[in-house]
């Protein structure tokens, strides 16, 4: 092993988020406008072999233990199954997960599970079909539900749900969404809305805070402290008293308070964009190019060293509350979740 991905504050990255595409088949209002955004040119996107090689460098030389494939919508990547298979063949084998809107997952879940995918996180912000269409500008609610059920049937468990609540839009659905998750054995994560939209119109007043979400849940459920160490995980989790998941374990619910309850001091993530740029923070305004050196003939040791150099200057926090905070130029769809 070449060494760890450590920054100047002593944090060590062991979790890699890999964006496989900036394209998406939904237009979620907190991510991009209804007409979408310009996609990256195809030649700029890493090939399947290039993705596999960089993931291999991260795992075998830099101590990465968890790989999360994201987008855009990663199910739109034609080579997804092969990329997962190559990742699962690495030694040591990392944990492999996928963040998706689940459209088409019912057809792909079996092949992805066989290739080595361990679990999925599915974005679902509402249980109302019309509200889903208003939030995403697409009528694909039934497809997302089918994908959820397909993931569970294929054994991609625990199936996790990611939900963003927006004031005046779906902020009345915290309890119904948790009831839905508990009824199906899914694990729900509420995520505070973050300033990562393509329109740069994020407004803190529309963000439903972690405290508000927990207050709504506690009105209907008993939430108990989770004895499992959070470590560097972004979600604070609680046990939902009286409920079990698909494996018979105590049911959990989580809240990712990225804005009001930041966890930057324990962050263990590094990010690779679909066009081969390293980001040391979700909110970073600078990126470090690996695609150029990769295509220019750099060996694995050289790529690892460049990755380490990119992580070293990581800032102590995202600075959203700082008056000088500027939103990243690239939206979430291009950065990867």
N, C-alpha and C positions, 0 to 999 in steps of 0.2 A: 504494500500500500504506500502511495506517495505521501499521504498525510491528511489531516482533517481540514474541513472548510470552516476555519475559525475566523472571527472578526476581532477588532481591536478591543472589544468589551468582553472577550472570552466566550461568547456564544458559539456553539458548534452546530452547524447545519447537518442534520441527518435525514431530512425530509425534502425530497425534490418534487416540485410541481412542474410538469412538462405540458406546455400547450402544443397540441398537434395541428391546430388550425385556428384561424381567426373567424372562420365562417360559422354561421348559425342559421337554423331554420325557424327560430323565433325572434321576436323583436321586443324583448321585455323593456318596459318603459324606463326602468332604472339603469338600463345598460346601453341602449341605442335607440335612435329615432325610428319611426315606422318604416321609413324608406331605406333603413340600414346605413352602413358606412362603406367606404371604399375598401375592398379586400386587398390583402397583400398580393403582389404579383407572384405567380406560381414559381418562377425561378428562385425567388427569395426564400421559399419554404424549404426547410430541411427535408431531404429525402428520408424514406424509411430506414435505409442503411445508416444515414447520418444520425438520425435520432437514436437508433440502436447503439451506435458507437459512443455517442456522448453519454447516454445513460450508462453504458458499460464503464466508461471512465469514472463517472460519479460513484458507481457502486464498488468497483474493484480497486480504485485508487484513492477515493475521497471519503469513504466511510458512510455513504448514503445507504440507509436501511429501508426507507419507504419511498415508493414512487406513486405519484398521483397524476394520471393523464387527464388533461382538461382541454378546454377550447377557449373561445368559440364552443362548438359542439363536437366533441371528439368522435362521436359515432359517424360523422360525415367524412372522417378520414378513411379512404379506401383500404389502407394497409394496417388498420388498427389491430386486427387479430394477429398478424405477423409480428407487429411491434411488441405486443403483449407477450407473445410466445418467446421472442428473443430475450425479453426482460426476465421472464421466468426461468430461463436457462442460465442466468448469471450465477456465479458463485462468489460470495454468499448470495443466496436468493433473497431479494427484497420483498417486502409486502407490496402488493400491486392493487391500486384502486382506481376508480374512474368517476369523475364528476360529469353528469349528463342531464339533459332534459328528458331522457328515456324514450324519445320518439324513435321507434324502430328497435328498441332494446328487446322487445319480446321475440323478435326474429334473430337477434344476435347473441342473446344471453348465453345460450348453450355453447356456442363456439368460443365465446370469450372465456367462459368458465373452463372449458377444456384447454384453452391456450395458457391458462394460468392466472386469470384475473381473480382476485380474492373477494372484492366487494365493490359496491357502487354507492355514490351519493347522488340522489336525484333531486333536482330543483322542482319544488311544488309550492306555489304561493297562495293557492286558493282551492277550495273544493267546489266552487260554483263555476259551471261551464261558461256562462256569459261573462263572468268576472275574469276568468282565465283568458278569454278572447280579448277583453279590454286591456288586460295587463300585457299580453304577449303579441297582440295584433294578428293572432292566428287561432283558428279553431282546431286545436290539437289536444284538447283535454283528454279525450278518450284514448288517444295514442299514448299519452304519458301514463295514464293508469294501467294500460295494457303492458307497458314497459316495466312498470313497478312490479306487477304480478309475475311477469316473465323472469325478472331478476331473482325474485324470491324462489320461484319454482326451480331455477337453475342452481340454486345454492350460493348466490352471490350475497352472502349475509355476513354481518348484519346490514340489511338495506337501510340506508340513512336518507332522511329527507332534509333538504335545505330550504328554509322559508325566510323570505324577507317581508316584513310587515311595513306598510306605508300608511301613514295617518290619513284617515278619510277615504281609504281605498279598500284595504283588507284587514285593518287593525281590529276588527271584530271577530277574527277567525282563529285566534290563538288557541282557545279551548277546543273548538271543533276539529282543528287540525291535529291536536294532540290526541283527541278521542279517536280519530281516524287512524293515526299511527299506532296507537295501542291496540286497536281492534285487529290490525293486520300484522302486528309484530314488528313494525318498522321503528327506527330510532330517529326522533325528530330533533333538528337543530334550527333554532331561530338565529338569524344573522342580522345585526343592525345594518341598515342601509348605509353604504359607504360612498364617498365622493370619487366614483370611478366610472361615471356615465360618459358616453361619447359627447353628449350635448353640453357637459360642464354646467348643468343646472341644478346639481345637488343642493338641497336646502335642508339644513339641520332641523327645521321646525316640522318637516314631514317625516322625520325619522322616529320610529317607535323605539324607545330605549330599552335596554336590558331590564332595568328596574320595572318599567311598565309591563313588559312581557311577563316577568315573574309574578307580579301582582295579579295579573289576569289569570295566570295558571293556578296560583294558590287559592283563588276564590273557589275553584272547583276540584282541586287535587291536593293531596298531601305530598309535598316534596321533601325528601330526606337527603341529608348529606351523602355524597358519593364517596365511599371509602377508597376507590381507586385513585391513585396518584395522577393528577392532571399532567404532570411533567411539562412538556412544551406544547401540548395540544391547545388549539385555539378556543375550544369550547369548555366552559364551566358546565359540569353536568350534575344532575340530581337524580336520585331514584324516585320513581313514581310509586308510592305505597299501594300495594295490593295488585300490581300488574306484573306480567312476565313477558319476555320477548319470545321469538320463535324457537330459541334454543332452551327455553325454560329459565333463563337468567332474569334477575330483577330488571324491569323495564327502566330505561333512562330517558331523560330529556335534557337537551343542552341549549345554552345560549352563548353565542359568540358576540361579545360586546366590543367589537373592534374599535368603536369610537369612544364610548363612555367608560369602558372597562378594559383598556388596552393591555395586551400581554406581551408587549415588545421585549421586555427584559428577559423573557424565556423563549423567544422565537428561535425555532430550529429549522427554518425553511430557507431554501434557495429555489430560484425559478429559472426556467429555460423557456423562452418564447418560441413560437412556431418558426420564426426566421433566425433562430440560433443566437439570441442575445441572452446573457445572464443578467438577472435582476436580483439584487441582494435584499430587496424589500418590495412588497406589493406596491408601496407608494413612492418608490424611488423615481427620481427624474433623470437618472443616468443609467445606461446599460453598457455592458461589456461584450464585445463581439467574439463569438467562438466560431461562427460560420466561416468567416474569412480565413482565419488560420487553419481550420479544418480542411477547407477546400484548397488551401495553399500548400498542403503537405505537412502540417505540424504533426508530430507523433503524439501518442497518448500522454506521455509525461509532460510535454509542452502544453497540451490542452489542460491538463490538471493544474499546472502552475498558473495558467491564465485564469482559471476558475477560482483558485485560491486568492489571487490578486484582486479579483472582482469582489470577493466577499469581505476582504479585510476592512475597507472603509465604511462598512454598513453603519448607518446612524443609530443612535441609541433608541430612537422611537420614530413613529410616523409623523408626529408634529401637527396633527389635524387641529389641535386647539391653539397652535401658535398663530399669531396674527399674520405671519409671513408665509403661512402654508400655501403651497400651490399644488393643485391637482396634477397628477401625472399626465403628460401629453397623450399617452395611449390609454384607451378605455379598457375595462376589464375583459372585453371580448378579444382584445389583442394581446393582453398580458397573460391571461390564463388564471383560473380561480385558485 
